[in-house]
Each structure stands twice: as structure tokens, then as C-alpha cells.
Amino acid sequence: MQTGSPPTGKVSSAPEVRETAVPAREFIGRVGREALAWALDGAALDPTVTSAELSDYLDRCALAGIKAVCVLPRHMVEARAGIDDRGFALDLCGVVDFPLGANPPDEKEAEAGRLVAQGADELDAVMSLGLLRAGRNGRVIDELRRLKAVAGPRVLKIIIETPLLTDDQKARAAELCLEAGVDCVKTSTGFHGPTKPADVRLVREVIGSEMDLKAAGGIRTLEDAALFFEAGANRIGARTAPDIMAEFDRLRGRETYGFDV
């Protein structure tokens, strides 16, 4: 697990939010390399990914300096062993009840506990959207608090799946996360469509500066990432995280890492 505080100059939103793409060259003039890498989560969540592909992806993320990588539960043990054997400074994030969020609370809790025991540094858990839409706020909060108890000091991010919700439901989901005391709201699994900048702005307005906000779903390029940072996210989840860092390095005139982008 990476320790300490984020690098000075961490990525944060600008005072005025844009709806159009932020030019990458403009963005790199405002953020340091280490701060950007700290704010990125890689993602190896395709159900078809093989062990060999995962190992290669972890290598790429570690060499790029990325903070964390999300992996499927079936890959947690091998990913933990691979990172530890190589001595990588890379956090592992386990996904809970992914991508549907429809399992009973006891099963979610048990899966979260297994992932922690297997070496997860962070957890990304999908909210029970049926309970949210039915207005069962108390049950949602109870479930989130139980998951946070399992996570302990580890970062718990709750995926609210913004592409499936109305604006009122998105706001209520964010409010419940805040009330339950989780660490971060995550917009989407990426399985139900892309996240929109307007969704990030809405959630940030609800949670204020008290919680982290991770944008994920359809974010592929440095310009995409810049747009969501401007909208209010301070973490980004993207399968292409190593490519985003390589793009940053190219634009900064730095040496790249020797893989195609």
C-alpha cells in the first residue's frame, strides 16, 4: 500500500467548469507529472482478461507511476503476488459486487472481506441501485457503513452508476455516501455507458470538498481526463491510464516507456 499524502500540487478542479475539451497542452502546463499519476487508477476489469495480459498491464502501470489498479476478484491473489515480487509501488483495488451491485449485503460484505484478506489496498463497491431507486435510504446507508467497517483504513469508493440514474437519484446517491462516511464517490462501472462532465459537477456540488470523487467510464485520453478534472473529479479511472501518462510525457518532451499508444 502506498503511504503518505498525495504529491504537492494534486490535481483539482478549476474555478470555472468547461463543457468542451480542455486542450492537453494547456492542461499539462497546470499539473505536475507526479500529481497526475497519483490521481489515476488503471483498470483491468474486462472479464476476458488473461493472467498474462494482467501481468503486462500491471508492469505498464507501475512503470508509468500510476497510483492504483482495479482488478477483478479472481485476479486479486495473483496480482498481489506479482506486485510484491516485483517490488512495485502500486496499490491494488478490488471490486465488490461488480458490475451489478445487486447481491445481498451479507454477500457484499463477505466478498469485501475476502479481498481485504487477499491484499486489496482499496475497494470499489457498486451501490444497490434497486434500493436507491426504491427510496430505501436507510438500507443503503446501512450497507455502505457495513462495507466501510470491513474496509477499515482502506479507501472505500462507492460506484453509483450515473448513466442509469436521474439527476435527483444521482444527488441522493451522493448524499447517502456522504452520510455513510465512505471515502469516495465513483461515477460508473463503465458497463452502462460513459460518464458525463455534468454528472461529475452535480456530485461535487452535493459532496463539497469533504470526499474524493472518481470519474470513470469512457475516459480514454489526456484531454478526456483534463475535462473531468475541470468538472470536479480528483481521481480518474481508465483502462488507458498508462497511455494517458505516456501522452503527458510526450507533450512534456520526456522519454516514454517503450510501449505503443
N, C-alpha and C positions, 0 to 999 in steps of 0.2 A: 504494500500500500504506500502510495506517495504521501509524504508528510509535509507539514509546514503550510504556509499561506501561499495563495496564488502569487505569481510574479507581480511586481510593481507595474502599474500601467495596464491592469487587466482590462479585457475588452468590455466595454459598456455601451449603452445606447446613447445616441446623440440627443441634444435637447429637442430638435425638430425631426420628426419621423418622416421619411420619404416613402412614396408608394412605388417609385421606379427604381431601377437597379442603381446601385452605388458603384461608380467606376472603380475597378480593382486597384488601379494605380493611386487613386485618391485615398482609398481605404488603407493601403499599406503605409501611407505616409503618416497615419494616425495611430498605428498599433505596432507594438514590438512583436518579434517572432515568437518569443517565449510565451508572451501573453496569449497570442492566438493559439499556439499549440496546447496550452493549458485549458483553453475553452472548448477544444474539440474532443468529441467522443467518436471513435471509429465504431463500425457496426458490421458484425459478421453474423447476420440473422436470417440469411436466406436458408430455407430448410434443406436445400440441395448441397450446401457447402460440405466439402470433404475435409478430413483431418489434414491432408497435405495443403489444401488451399488455406485453411485456417492458420497453419503454421507460417506459411508465406505471408499472410496478411498481418499477423502479429509482428513479424520481423519488420515489415514496412512501416507499421505504426510506431514501433519502438524507435526505429532509425529516424523517423520524422519528428520525434519528440512529443508525440501526442499523449495526452494525459491518461485516457482510458479507452477501453474497447468493450463493447457489449457483445456477449456470446450467448448462444443457446445453452440451456441446461445440460444437454447431453455432451457438450464440449467443455464444461467448466473444469473438470478434473484434468484433462489433457492440456488445456490452455494454462492452468495454474502451474502444472509441472514444467511446461515449456518455457514460460516466462521466468520461473525461478531458476531453472537450469541455465538459462542464458544470462541471468542477472539483469534483466530489463527493468527499468523504472517505469512500469506500465501498470495501471490499475485495471482490474477485471470487473466488469459489471455483469451481473446475472439478471436475466429477465424472468419475471414471475407472472404466471398465468398469461403468457404471451402467445398469440396476439389478441385473444378474445376478451379476457378479463371476466369470464363467465363461470369460473369454478366457485364452489362454496368457500367461505372464509377459512375453514379448517384446512382445506387442501392448499389454498394460497399460503397460509401460514407454514404448513409443512414443507412446501416447496422452497419458500424463502429460507427456512431453517437449514434445509439440505444444502442450498447454495452457499450460505454463510459457512457451514461446516466444511465445504469443499474449497473454500478460499476466496469467495467473492469479496471484493473491496467495496462495491456499491451494488444497489438493487434498483432495477426499473420494473415497477409493477403496474399492471393495467387496472384501472378503476373498474368497478362493477357498474357498467353503463346502464343496465336494466334497472338497478336500484336507484341510480341517479335520476333517470328519466321518469321513474315512478314516484319521485319525491320522497324516497325513503332515506332522508338525510342522516338520521341517527344511525342507521345501519351502515351507511357508507363511512361515516366518521369512525364508528367502532372498528370496522375492518381496517381502515387506514392506521388507526392507533395500534392495533394488534400487529400490523406489519412493521410499524416503526419500533415497537418493542422487540421484535425479532432482529431487526437491523441493528439496533443498539447505536453505537457511534458511527456506523457506516452511513453513507449518504443514501437516502431513500428518495427516489424520484417516482412520481405518480403520473402515469400516462392517461390523459383524459380524452384522447381521440377526438380532437376538434372537428375533423371532417364529417363526423356523424352527428354533431350536436348543433342545436340552435344557439344563438348568441346568449340568450338567457341561461341555457344549460351550461355553456362554457363558463360563464361568470359564476354560476352556482358551484360547479365542479372546482373552480379555483378557490372559492370561499371555503369549501369543505376541506380542501388540502391545507389551507391556512389554519383553520380551526383545529384540525387534527394534529398539527405540529410536524408535518413531514418536511423534508428539506428542499424539495424542488418539484415544480410542476413541469411535466414534459408534454408537448402538444400532441404527438401522434406516434403510432407504431410504423407508419408508412405503408401499411397494408390496405388502407381505405382512402387513399388519395393524399395529395400534398397539403402541407401546412401553408396557411396564408399569413402574410405580414399582419393583416388586420386582426387575426386571431391572437398573435403574439402581443400586439398592442393592447387588446382587450384584457388578456390575462394579466399583463403587467399592471394595468390600471387597477385591477382588483387586489393583487397581492402586494403592490407597492415595492419597496426595496427590501422587504423582510425575507424574501425567499429567492432562491435561484429559479431561473426559467430556462428550460432547454427546448429549443426548437428542433424538430426532426420531421422528416417526411418530404421527399422531393428536393432536398438541398444537395446540390452536386458540385457547384463551382465556388471559387473565391468570391465572385460577385453575389452569388446567392447568399453565402454566409454573411457578407457585409450587409446585405439588405435586412436580414433577420436580426443581426446585432443592432442595427439602427432602429428596428422596430421595438426593441426592448429585451431581447434574449441575451443572456450572458454565458450560455453554453449552447453548443450546436452538435447534433448527432447526424453523422453522414457516413455512408459506406465509403465515399470517396475522400475521407479525411486526409489520407496520405497524399492524394493528388492535390487537394487544396493547399497543403503545405508546400508541395513542390511548385505549384503555381506562384505562391507567395515568394518562394526563394528565387524563382526565375525572374520575377518582376523586380525583386530587390538586387538582382545581379549576383546572386550567390550560387554556389555549387549545388546541384541537385543530387538526388540519392541513387541514380543509376537505374531507375525503372521507368517504363513508358507511362505517359499520362494522356 
